[in-house]
């Protein structure tokens, strides 16, 4: 029981640190007028060269492991920062890497990790999936952006699913969902910006 409390405390601290980090980045961007235009933000990020892209990919991976912001916002950020194609590639790389890491963490720590990270209602809602054809349900949920993918990656790690099958589902199922988020949110953002 004490180990479970320590794990939950550690995850809460990581989430809080992530939120503080995001707030500091937003404050920094606001102070340096990086949010005045898409071009200003792109110029700032591209000033870091390959390091800027690497930091973004790592950020996207961490977003899956420790969900701080809705994943769709990260996808929109990738498109706004790097353009539709490079943004898609960076989103895809980061989200796939984070998904695989979440699966492996759940394989290592098991069900107590789920209890420490997610609400009991979320766990109960998808618990029944593990007694049926989980592979099929999981693949459908990953392909169609209708379920909490981050949670499902952790849940998959608590099932008998092997890493190879999980990785194949993620690598083949994620492109459509990421493209839908990335390019769809970009269209909404561009339309909203045109109205302002």
PyMOL CGO cylinders between C-alpha atoms (Angstrom):
from pymol import cmd
from pymol.cgo import CYLINDER

trace = [
    CYLINDER, 0.00, 0.00, 0.00, 2.84, 2.41, 0.86, 0.3, 1, 1, 1, 1, 1, 1,
    CYLINDER, 2.84, 2.41, 0.86, 4.49, 1.73, -2.51, 0.3, 1, 1, 1, 1, 1, 1,
    CYLINDER, 4.49, 1.73, -2.51, 1.21, 2.57, -4.28, 0.3, 1, 1, 1, 1, 1, 1,
    CYLINDER, 1.21, 2.57, -4.28, 0.95, 5.85, -2.35, 0.3, 1, 1, 1, 1, 1, 1,
    CYLINDER, 0.95, 5.85, -2.35, 4.57, 6.71, -3.20, 0.3, 1, 1, 1, 1, 1, 1,
    CYLINDER, 4.57, 6.71, -3.20, 3.97, 5.95, -6.90, 0.3, 1, 1, 1, 1, 1, 1,
    CYLINDER, 3.97, 5.95, -6.90, 0.84, 8.12, -6.95, 0.3, 1, 1, 1, 1, 1, 1,
    CYLINDER, 0.84, 8.12, -6.95, 2.69, 10.93, -5.15, 0.3, 1, 1, 1, 1, 1, 1,
    CYLINDER, 2.69, 10.93, -5.15, 5.58, 10.72, -7.63, 0.3, 1, 1, 1, 1, 1, 1,
    CYLINDER, 5.58, 10.72, -7.63, 3.21, 10.81, -10.60, 0.3, 1, 1, 1, 1, 1, 1,
    CYLINDER, 3.21, 10.81, -10.60, 1.33, 13.77, -9.10, 0.3, 1, 1, 1, 1, 1, 1,
    CYLINDER, 1.33, 13.77, -9.10, 4.63, 15.59, -8.57, 0.3, 1, 1, 1, 1, 1, 1,
    CYLINDER, 4.63, 15.59, -8.57, 5.67, 14.87, -12.18, 0.3, 1, 1, 1, 1, 1, 1,
    CYLINDER, 5.67, 14.87, -12.18, 2.32, 16.15, -13.44, 0.3, 1, 1, 1, 1, 1, 1,
    CYLINDER, 2.32, 16.15, -13.44, 2.59, 19.28, -11.29, 0.3, 1, 1, 1, 1, 1, 1,
    CYLINDER, 2.59, 19.28, -11.29, 6.16, 19.87, -12.48, 0.3, 1, 1, 1, 1, 1, 1,
    CYLINDER, 6.16, 19.87, -12.48, 4.99, 19.44, -16.08, 0.3, 1, 1, 1, 1, 1, 1,
    CYLINDER, 4.99, 19.44, -16.08, 2.18, 21.95, -15.59, 0.3, 1, 1, 1, 1, 1, 1,
    CYLINDER, 2.18, 21.95, -15.59, 4.56, 24.45, -13.97, 0.3, 1, 1, 1, 1, 1, 1,
    CYLINDER, 4.56, 24.45, -13.97, 7.02, 23.90, -16.84, 0.3, 1, 1, 1, 1, 1, 1,
    CYLINDER, 7.02, 23.90, -16.84, 4.28, 24.49, -19.41, 0.3, 1, 1, 1, 1, 1, 1,
    CYLINDER, 4.28, 24.49, -19.41, 3.14, 27.63, -17.56, 0.3, 1, 1, 1, 1, 1, 1,
    CYLINDER, 3.14, 27.63, -17.56, 6.73, 28.93, -17.50, 0.3, 1, 1, 1, 1, 1, 1,
    CYLINDER, 6.73, 28.93, -17.50, 7.10, 28.25, -21.23, 0.3, 1, 1, 1, 1, 1, 1,
    CYLINDER, 7.10, 28.25, -21.23, 3.85, 30.09, -21.95, 0.3, 1, 1, 1, 1, 1, 1,
    CYLINDER, 3.85, 30.09, -21.95, 4.98, 33.01, -19.77, 0.3, 1, 1, 1, 1, 1, 1,
    CYLINDER, 4.98, 33.01, -19.77, 8.37, 33.08, -21.53, 0.3, 1, 1, 1, 1, 1, 1,
    CYLINDER, 8.37, 33.08, -21.53, 6.67, 33.00, -24.94, 0.3, 1, 1, 1, 1, 1, 1,
    CYLINDER, 6.67, 33.00, -24.94, 4.31, 35.77, -23.96, 0.3, 1, 1, 1, 1, 1, 1,
    CYLINDER, 4.31, 35.77, -23.96, 7.13, 37.97, -22.59, 0.3, 1, 1, 1, 1, 1, 1,
    CYLINDER, 7.13, 37.97, -22.59, 9.18, 37.48, -25.76, 0.3, 1, 1, 1, 1, 1, 1,
    CYLINDER, 9.18, 37.48, -25.76, 6.13, 37.96, -28.04, 0.3, 1, 1, 1, 1, 1, 1,
    CYLINDER, 6.13, 37.96, -28.04, 6.39, 34.49, -29.52, 0.3, 1, 1, 1, 1, 1, 1,
    CYLINDER, 6.39, 34.49, -29.52, 2.62, 34.17, -29.64, 0.3, 1, 1, 1, 1, 1, 1,
    CYLINDER, 2.62, 34.17, -29.64, 2.00, 37.32, -31.67, 0.3, 1, 1, 1, 1, 1, 1,
    CYLINDER, 2.00, 37.32, -31.67, 2.21, 35.34, -34.90, 0.3, 1, 1, 1, 1, 1, 1,
    CYLINDER, 2.21, 35.34, -34.90, 2.77, 31.84, -36.14, 0.3, 1, 1, 1, 1, 1, 1,
    CYLINDER, 2.77, 31.84, -36.14, 5.82, 33.09, -38.03, 0.3, 1, 1, 1, 1, 1, 1,
    CYLINDER, 5.82, 33.09, -38.03, 7.42, 34.48, -34.83, 0.3, 1, 1, 1, 1, 1, 1,
    CYLINDER, 7.42, 34.48, -34.83, 7.00, 31.17, -33.04, 0.3, 1, 1, 1, 1, 1, 1,
    CYLINDER, 7.00, 31.17, -33.04, 8.27, 29.18, -36.02, 0.3, 1, 1, 1, 1, 1, 1,
    CYLINDER, 8.27, 29.18, -36.02, 11.32, 31.43, -36.33, 0.3, 1, 1, 1, 1, 1, 1,
    CYLINDER, 11.32, 31.43, -36.33, 12.10, 30.98, -32.64, 0.3, 1, 1, 1, 1, 1, 1,
    CYLINDER, 12.10, 30.98, -32.64, 11.82, 27.17, -32.76, 0.3, 1, 1, 1, 1, 1, 1,
    CYLINDER, 11.82, 27.17, -32.76, 13.71, 26.79, -36.03, 0.3, 1, 1, 1, 1, 1, 1,
    CYLINDER, 13.71, 26.79, -36.03, 16.48, 28.88, -34.46, 0.3, 1, 1, 1, 1, 1, 1,
    CYLINDER, 16.48, 28.88, -34.46, 17.31, 25.79, -32.41, 0.3, 1, 1, 1, 1, 1, 1,
    CYLINDER, 17.31, 25.79, -32.41, 17.79, 23.71, -35.56, 0.3, 1, 1, 1, 1, 1, 1,
    CYLINDER, 17.79, 23.71, -35.56, 17.42, 19.96, -35.11, 0.3, 1, 1, 1, 1, 1, 1,
    CYLINDER, 17.42, 19.96, -35.11, 17.36, 20.42, -31.34, 0.3, 1, 1, 1, 1, 1, 1,
    CYLINDER, 17.36, 20.42, -31.34, 14.00, 22.22, -31.61, 0.3, 1, 1, 1, 1, 1, 1,
    CYLINDER, 14.00, 22.22, -31.61, 12.48, 19.25, -33.42, 0.3, 1, 1, 1, 1, 1, 1,
    CYLINDER, 12.48, 19.25, -33.42, 14.03, 16.80, -30.96, 0.3, 1, 1, 1, 1, 1, 1,
    CYLINDER, 14.03, 16.80, -30.96, 12.67, 18.74, -27.97, 0.3, 1, 1, 1, 1, 1, 1,
    CYLINDER, 12.67, 18.74, -27.97, 9.21, 18.70, -29.55, 0.3, 1, 1, 1, 1, 1, 1,
    CYLINDER, 9.21, 18.70, -29.55, 9.35, 14.94, -30.23, 0.3, 1, 1, 1, 1, 1, 1,
    CYLINDER, 9.35, 14.94, -30.23, 10.43, 14.30, -26.62, 0.3, 1, 1, 1, 1, 1, 1,
    CYLINDER, 10.43, 14.30, -26.62, 7.64, 16.59, -25.39, 0.3, 1, 1, 1, 1, 1, 1,
    CYLINDER, 7.64, 16.59, -25.39, 5.08, 14.61, -27.40, 0.3, 1, 1, 1, 1, 1, 1,
    CYLINDER, 5.08, 14.61, -27.40, 6.43, 11.33, -25.99, 0.3, 1, 1, 1, 1, 1, 1,
    CYLINDER, 6.43, 11.33, -25.99, 6.25, 12.63, -22.43, 0.3, 1, 1, 1, 1, 1, 1,
    CYLINDER, 6.25, 12.63, -22.43, 2.70, 13.84, -23.13, 0.3, 1, 1, 1, 1, 1, 1,
    CYLINDER, 2.70, 13.84, -23.13, 1.68, 10.22, -23.58, 0.3, 1, 1, 1, 1, 1, 1,
    CYLINDER, 1.68, 10.22, -23.58, 3.61, 8.93, -20.56, 0.3, 1, 1, 1, 1, 1, 1,
    CYLINDER, 3.61, 8.93, -20.56, 2.43, 11.69, -18.22, 0.3, 1, 1, 1, 1, 1, 1,
    CYLINDER, 2.43, 11.69, -18.22, -0.65, 13.30, -19.77, 0.3, 1, 1, 1, 1, 1, 1,
    CYLINDER, -0.65, 13.30, -19.77, -0.41, 17.01, -19.00, 0.3, 1, 1, 1, 1, 1, 1,
    CYLINDER, -0.41, 17.01, -19.00, -2.35, 18.61, -21.84, 0.3, 1, 1, 1, 1, 1, 1,
    CYLINDER, -2.35, 18.61, -21.84, -4.85, 17.10, -24.27, 0.3, 1, 1, 1, 1, 1, 1,
    CYLINDER, -4.85, 17.10, -24.27, -2.87, 15.29, -26.97, 0.3, 1, 1, 1, 1, 1, 1,
    CYLINDER, -2.87, 15.29, -26.97, -4.69, 17.19, -29.71, 0.3, 1, 1, 1, 1, 1, 1,
    CYLINDER, -4.69, 17.19, -29.71, -3.07, 20.43, -28.57, 0.3, 1, 1, 1, 1, 1, 1,
    CYLINDER, -3.07, 20.43, -28.57, 0.39, 18.92, -29.01, 0.3, 1, 1, 1, 1, 1, 1,
    CYLINDER, 0.39, 18.92, -29.01, -0.57, 17.77, -32.50, 0.3, 1, 1, 1, 1, 1, 1,
    CYLINDER, -0.57, 17.77, -32.50, -1.75, 21.26, -33.37, 0.3, 1, 1, 1, 1, 1, 1,
    CYLINDER, -1.75, 21.26, -33.37, 1.49, 22.65, -31.97, 0.3, 1, 1, 1, 1, 1, 1,
    CYLINDER, 1.49, 22.65, -31.97, 3.52, 20.37, -34.22, 0.3, 1, 1, 1, 1, 1, 1,
    CYLINDER, 3.52, 20.37, -34.22, 1.70, 21.54, -37.32, 0.3, 1, 1, 1, 1, 1, 1,
    CYLINDER, 1.70, 21.54, -37.32, 1.89, 25.21, -36.34, 0.3, 1, 1, 1, 1, 1, 1,
    CYLINDER, 1.89, 25.21, -36.34, 5.58, 25.02, -35.48, 0.3, 1, 1, 1, 1, 1, 1,
    CYLINDER, 5.58, 25.02, -35.48, 6.89, 22.82, -38.28, 0.3, 1, 1, 1, 1, 1, 1,
    CYLINDER, 6.89, 22.82, -38.28, 4.24, 22.87, -40.98, 0.3, 1, 1, 1, 1, 1, 1,
    CYLINDER, 4.24, 22.87, -40.98, 1.77, 20.12, -41.90, 0.3, 1, 1, 1, 1, 1, 1,
    CYLINDER, 1.77, 20.12, -41.90, 4.19, 17.43, -43.11, 0.3, 1, 1, 1, 1, 1, 1,
    CYLINDER, 4.19, 17.43, -43.11, 7.13, 17.81, -40.75, 0.3, 1, 1, 1, 1, 1, 1,
    CYLINDER, 7.13, 17.81, -40.75, 4.67, 18.49, -37.92, 0.3, 1, 1, 1, 1, 1, 1,
    CYLINDER, 4.67, 18.49, -37.92, 2.90, 15.24, -38.70, 0.3, 1, 1, 1, 1, 1, 1,
    CYLINDER, 2.90, 15.24, -38.70, 6.19, 13.30, -38.74, 0.3, 1, 1, 1, 1, 1, 1,
    CYLINDER, 6.19, 13.30, -38.74, 7.33, 14.79, -35.41, 0.3, 1, 1, 1, 1, 1, 1,
    CYLINDER, 7.33, 14.79, -35.41, 3.91, 14.20, -33.84, 0.3, 1, 1, 1, 1, 1, 1,
    CYLINDER, 3.91, 14.20, -33.84, 3.93, 10.61, -35.09, 0.3, 1, 1, 1, 1, 1, 1,
    CYLINDER, 3.93, 10.61, -35.09, 7.45, 9.90, -33.81, 0.3, 1, 1, 1, 1, 1, 1,
    CYLINDER, 7.45, 9.90, -33.81, 6.81, 11.37, -30.38, 0.3, 1, 1, 1, 1, 1, 1,
    CYLINDER, 6.81, 11.37, -30.38, 3.40, 9.83, -29.84, 0.3, 1, 1, 1, 1, 1, 1,
    CYLINDER, 3.40, 9.83, -29.84, 4.52, 6.37, -31.00, 0.3, 1, 1, 1, 1, 1, 1,
    CYLINDER, 4.52, 6.37, -31.00, 7.61, 6.50, -28.76, 0.3, 1, 1, 1, 1, 1, 1,
    CYLINDER, 7.61, 6.50, -28.76, 5.52, 7.62, -25.79, 0.3, 1, 1, 1, 1, 1, 1,
    CYLINDER, 5.52, 7.62, -25.79, 2.90, 4.94, -26.44, 0.3, 1, 1, 1, 1, 1, 1,
    CYLINDER, 2.90, 4.94, -26.44, 5.53, 2.20, -26.49, 0.3, 1, 1, 1, 1, 1, 1,
    CYLINDER, 5.53, 2.20, -26.49, 7.11, 3.59, -23.30, 0.3, 1, 1, 1, 1, 1, 1,
    CYLINDER, 7.11, 3.59, -23.30, 3.70, 3.62, -21.58, 0.3, 1, 1, 1, 1, 1, 1,
    CYLINDER, 3.70, 3.62, -21.58, 3.10, 0.01, -22.61, 0.3, 1, 1, 1, 1, 1, 1,
    CYLINDER, 3.10, 0.01, -22.61, 6.51, -1.05, -21.27, 0.3, 1, 1, 1, 1, 1, 1,
    CYLINDER, 6.51, -1.05, -21.27, 5.99, 0.81, -17.98, 0.3, 1, 1, 1, 1, 1, 1,
    CYLINDER, 5.99, 0.81, -17.98, 2.68, -0.98, -17.50, 0.3, 1, 1, 1, 1, 1, 1,
    CYLINDER, 2.68, -0.98, -17.50, 4.35, -4.33, -18.30, 0.3, 1, 1, 1, 1, 1, 1,
    CYLINDER, 4.35, -4.33, -18.30, 6.94, -3.54, -15.64, 0.3, 1, 1, 1, 1, 1, 1,
    CYLINDER, 6.94, -3.54, -15.64, 4.68, -2.16, -12.89, 0.3, 1, 1, 1, 1, 1, 1,
    CYLINDER, 4.68, -2.16, -12.89, 1.33, -3.76, -13.71, 0.3, 1, 1, 1, 1, 1, 1,
    CYLINDER, 1.33, -3.76, -13.71, -2.12, -2.84, -12.43, 0.3, 1, 1, 1, 1, 1, 1,
    CYLINDER, -2.12, -2.84, -12.43, -0.93, -0.72, -9.49, 0.3, 1, 1, 1, 1, 1, 1,
    CYLINDER, -0.93, -0.72, -9.49, 0.42, 1.80, -12.00, 0.3, 1, 1, 1, 1, 1, 1,
    CYLINDER, 0.42, 1.80, -12.00, -3.04, 2.10, -13.58, 0.3, 1, 1, 1, 1, 1, 1,
    CYLINDER, -3.04, 2.10, -13.58, -4.61, 2.70, -10.18, 0.3, 1, 1, 1, 1, 1, 1,
    CYLINDER, -4.61, 2.70, -10.18, -2.00, 5.34, -9.37, 0.3, 1, 1, 1, 1, 1, 1,
    CYLINDER, -2.00, 5.34, -9.37, -2.36, 7.25, -12.65, 0.3, 1, 1, 1, 1, 1, 1,
    CYLINDER, -2.36, 7.25, -12.65, -5.98, 7.01, -13.73, 0.3, 1, 1, 1, 1, 1, 1,
    CYLINDER, -5.98, 7.01, -13.73, -9.40, 7.55, -12.22, 0.3, 1, 1, 1, 1, 1, 1,
    CYLINDER, -9.40, 7.55, -12.22, -11.23, 4.43, -11.07, 0.3, 1, 1, 1, 1, 1, 1,
    CYLINDER, -11.23, 4.43, -11.07, -14.10, 5.30, -13.42, 0.3, 1, 1, 1, 1, 1, 1,
    CYLINDER, -14.10, 5.30, -13.42, -11.81, 5.26, -16.45, 0.3, 1, 1, 1, 1, 1, 1,
    CYLINDER, -11.81, 5.26, -16.45, -10.34, 1.91, -15.43, 0.3, 1, 1, 1, 1, 1, 1,
    CYLINDER, -10.34, 1.91, -15.43, -13.80, 0.43, -14.80, 0.3, 1, 1, 1, 1, 1, 1,
    CYLINDER, -13.80, 0.43, -14.80, -15.12, 1.68, -18.14, 0.3, 1, 1, 1, 1, 1, 1,
    CYLINDER, -15.12, 1.68, -18.14, -12.48, -0.19, -20.16, 0.3, 1, 1, 1, 1, 1, 1,
    CYLINDER, -12.48, -0.19, -20.16, -11.88, -3.13, -17.81, 0.3, 1, 1, 1, 1, 1, 1,
    CYLINDER, -11.88, -3.13, -17.81, -14.35, -5.29, -19.74, 0.3, 1, 1, 1, 1, 1, 1,
    CYLINDER, -14.35, -5.29, -19.74, -12.20, -4.92, -22.87, 0.3, 1, 1, 1, 1, 1, 1,
    CYLINDER, -12.20, -4.92, -22.87, -9.51, -7.09, -21.33, 0.3, 1, 1, 1, 1, 1, 1,
    CYLINDER, -9.51, -7.09, -21.33, -11.80, -10.11, -21.05, 0.3, 1, 1, 1, 1, 1, 1,
    CYLINDER, -11.80, -10.11, -21.05, -12.81, -10.00, -24.73, 0.3, 1, 1, 1, 1, 1, 1,
    CYLINDER, -12.81, -10.00, -24.73, -10.72, -9.73, -27.90, 0.3, 1, 1, 1, 1, 1, 1,
    CYLINDER, -10.72, -9.73, -27.90, -8.62, -6.91, -26.51, 0.3, 1, 1, 1, 1, 1, 1,
    CYLINDER, -8.62, -6.91, -26.51, -6.29, -6.81, -29.52, 0.3, 1, 1, 1, 1, 1, 1,
    CYLINDER, -6.29, -6.81, -29.52, -9.17, -6.04, -31.91, 0.3, 1, 1, 1, 1, 1, 1,
    CYLINDER, -9.17, -6.04, -31.91, -10.82, -3.48, -29.63, 0.3, 1, 1, 1, 1, 1, 1,
    CYLINDER, -10.82, -3.48, -29.63, -7.47, -1.83, -28.92, 0.3, 1, 1, 1, 1, 1, 1,
    CYLINDER, -7.47, -1.83, -28.92, -6.56, -1.61, -32.62, 0.3, 1, 1, 1, 1, 1, 1,
    CYLINDER, -6.56, -1.61, -32.62, -9.95, -0.07, -33.46, 0.3, 1, 1, 1, 1, 1, 1,
    CYLINDER, -9.95, -0.07, -33.46, -9.62, 2.47, -30.65, 0.3, 1, 1, 1, 1, 1, 1,
    CYLINDER, -9.62, 2.47, -30.65, -6.11, 3.45, -31.76, 0.3, 1, 1, 1, 1, 1, 1,
    CYLINDER, -6.11, 3.45, -31.76, -7.14, 3.77, -35.40, 0.3, 1, 1, 1, 1, 1, 1,
    CYLINDER, -7.14, 3.77, -35.40, -10.23, 5.84, -34.60, 0.3, 1, 1, 1, 1, 1, 1,
    CYLINDER, -10.23, 5.84, -34.60, -9.57, 8.78, -32.26, 0.3, 1, 1, 1, 1, 1, 1,
    CYLINDER, -9.57, 8.78, -32.26, -12.54, 8.04, -29.99, 0.3, 1, 1, 1, 1, 1, 1,
    CYLINDER, -12.54, 8.04, -29.99, -10.98, 6.62, -26.83, 0.3, 1, 1, 1, 1, 1, 1,
    CYLINDER, -10.98, 6.62, -26.83, -8.31, 7.70, -24.33, 0.3, 1, 1, 1, 1, 1, 1,
    CYLINDER, -8.31, 7.70, -24.33, -5.28, 6.35, -26.22, 0.3, 1, 1, 1, 1, 1, 1,
    CYLINDER, -5.28, 6.35, -26.22, -2.82, 7.12, -23.42, 0.3, 1, 1, 1, 1, 1, 1,
    CYLINDER, -2.82, 7.12, -23.42, -4.82, 5.07, -20.93, 0.3, 1, 1, 1, 1, 1, 1,
    CYLINDER, -4.82, 5.07, -20.93, -5.34, 2.25, -23.42, 0.3, 1, 1, 1, 1, 1, 1,
    CYLINDER, -5.34, 2.25, -23.42, -1.58, 1.98, -23.98, 0.3, 1, 1, 1, 1, 1, 1,
    CYLINDER, -1.58, 1.98, -23.98, -1.10, 1.50, -20.26, 0.3, 1, 1, 1, 1, 1, 1,
    CYLINDER, -1.10, 1.50, -20.26, -4.03, -0.93, -20.10, 0.3, 1, 1, 1, 1, 1, 1,
    CYLINDER, -4.03, -0.93, -20.10, -2.53, -2.93, -22.99, 0.3, 1, 1, 1, 1, 1, 1,
    CYLINDER, -2.53, -2.93, -22.99, 0.63, -3.33, -20.94, 0.3, 1, 1, 1, 1, 1, 1,
    CYLINDER, 0.63, -3.33, -20.94, -1.35, -5.14, -18.25, 0.3, 1, 1, 1, 1, 1, 1,
    CYLINDER, -1.35, -5.14, -18.25, -2.68, -7.72, -20.72, 0.3, 1, 1, 1, 1, 1, 1,
    CYLINDER, -2.68, -7.72, -20.72, -0.89, -10.70, -22.30, 0.3, 1, 1, 1, 1, 1, 1,
    CYLINDER, -0.89, -10.70, -22.30, -0.37, -8.65, -25.50, 0.3, 1, 1, 1, 1, 1, 1,
    CYLINDER, -0.37, -8.65, -25.50, 3.23, -8.85, -26.72, 0.3, 1, 1, 1, 1, 1, 1,
    CYLINDER, 3.23, -8.85, -26.72, 5.37, -5.83, -27.51, 0.3, 1, 1, 1, 1, 1, 1,
    CYLINDER, 5.37, -5.83, -27.51, 5.61, -6.74, -31.22, 0.3, 1, 1, 1, 1, 1, 1,
    CYLINDER, 5.61, -6.74, -31.22, 1.84, -6.82, -31.69, 0.3, 1, 1, 1, 1, 1, 1,
    CYLINDER, 1.84, -6.82, -31.69, 1.39, -3.64, -29.66, 0.3, 1, 1, 1, 1, 1, 1,
    CYLINDER, 1.39, -3.64, -29.66, 4.06, -1.84, -31.69, 0.3, 1, 1, 1, 1, 1, 1,
    CYLINDER, 4.06, -1.84, -31.69, 2.53, -2.96, -34.99, 0.3, 1, 1, 1, 1, 1, 1,
    CYLINDER, 2.53, -2.96, -34.99, -0.90, -1.68, -33.91, 0.3, 1, 1, 1, 1, 1, 1,
    CYLINDER, -0.90, -1.68, -33.91, 0.56, 1.66, -32.81, 0.3, 1, 1, 1, 1, 1, 1,
    CYLINDER, 0.56, 1.66, -32.81, 2.73, 2.15, -35.89, 0.3, 1, 1, 1, 1, 1, 1,
    CYLINDER, 2.73, 2.15, -35.89, -0.07, 1.22, -38.31, 0.3, 1, 1, 1, 1, 1, 1,
    CYLINDER, -0.07, 1.22, -38.31, -3.01, 2.71, -36.39, 0.3, 1, 1, 1, 1, 1, 1,
    CYLINDER, -3.01, 2.71, -36.39, -1.63, 6.06, -35.29, 0.3, 1, 1, 1, 1, 1, 1,
    CYLINDER, -1.63, 6.06, -35.29, -0.99, 7.79, -38.65, 0.3, 1, 1, 1, 1, 1, 1,
    CYLINDER, -0.99, 7.79, -38.65, -4.67, 8.26, -39.51, 0.3, 1, 1, 1, 1, 1, 1,
    CYLINDER, -4.67, 8.26, -39.51, -5.60, 9.54, -36.05, 0.3, 1, 1, 1, 1, 1, 1,
    CYLINDER, -5.60, 9.54, -36.05, -2.59, 11.87, -35.84, 0.3, 1, 1, 1, 1, 1, 1,
    CYLINDER, -2.59, 11.87, -35.84, -3.25, 13.21, -39.34, 0.3, 1, 1, 1, 1, 1, 1,
    CYLINDER, -3.25, 13.21, -39.34, -6.87, 13.81, -38.42, 0.3, 1, 1, 1, 1, 1, 1,
    CYLINDER, -6.87, 13.81, -38.42, -5.89, 15.68, -35.26, 0.3, 1, 1, 1, 1, 1, 1,
    CYLINDER, -5.89, 15.68, -35.26, -2.94, 17.52, -36.76, 0.3, 1, 1, 1, 1, 1, 1,
    CYLINDER, -2.94, 17.52, -36.76, -4.44, 18.65, -40.02, 0.3, 1, 1, 1, 1, 1, 1,
    CYLINDER, -4.44, 18.65, -40.02, -8.03, 18.94, -38.78, 0.3, 1, 1, 1, 1, 1, 1,
    CYLINDER, -8.03, 18.94, -38.78, -7.10, 21.14, -35.83, 0.3, 1, 1, 1, 1, 1, 1,
    CYLINDER, -7.10, 21.14, -35.83, -4.84, 23.19, -38.10, 0.3, 1, 1, 1, 1, 1, 1,
    CYLINDER, -4.84, 23.19, -38.10, -7.78, 23.89, -40.41, 0.3, 1, 1, 1, 1, 1, 1,
    CYLINDER, -7.78, 23.89, -40.41, -9.94, 24.91, -37.45, 0.3, 1, 1, 1, 1, 1, 1,
    CYLINDER, -9.94, 24.91, -37.45, -7.14, 27.13, -36.11, 0.3, 1, 1, 1, 1, 1, 1,
    CYLINDER, -7.14, 27.13, -36.11, -6.57, 28.77, -39.52, 0.3, 1, 1, 1, 1, 1, 1,
    CYLINDER, -6.57, 28.77, -39.52, -10.31, 29.37, -39.92, 0.3, 1, 1, 1, 1, 1, 1,
    CYLINDER, -10.31, 29.37, -39.92, -10.59, 30.88, -36.42, 0.3, 1, 1, 1, 1, 1, 1,
    CYLINDER, -10.59, 30.88, -36.42, -7.52, 33.07, -37.05, 0.3, 1, 1, 1, 1, 1, 1,
    CYLINDER, -7.52, 33.07, -37.05, -9.06, 34.33, -40.30, 0.3, 1, 1, 1, 1, 1, 1,
    CYLINDER, -9.06, 34.33, -40.30, -12.23, 35.33, -38.44, 0.3, 1, 1, 1, 1, 1, 1,
    CYLINDER, -12.23, 35.33, -38.44, -10.23, 37.39, -35.94, 0.3, 1, 1, 1, 1, 1, 1,
]
cmd.load_cgo(trace, "trace")
